[in-house]
Amino acid sequence: MEVIVYFPVFLSVLPYLDPGSGSILIQVIIAALIGVGVFVRSQWANIKKLFGVKPSDADPDEDDE
């Protein structure tokens, strides 16, 4: 019975975001974007294989000596 009485009180409370919360939110978004980029970069060969792109024989980064 107490839950029913106190429940409407929680609905009227508005969330408060201070400047520090906004800064942390921006940092989390930037870190997530960088994390996705690093993951895609590390799995790029598997992603190409998934879509049927065959790896080339010669790697353009290698020097022919």
Summary of the structure (lengths in Angstrom):
residues: 65
radius of gyration: 25.1
end to end distance: 81.9
largest distance: 81.9
contacts: 86
relative contact order: 0.06
helix: 63%
strand: 0%
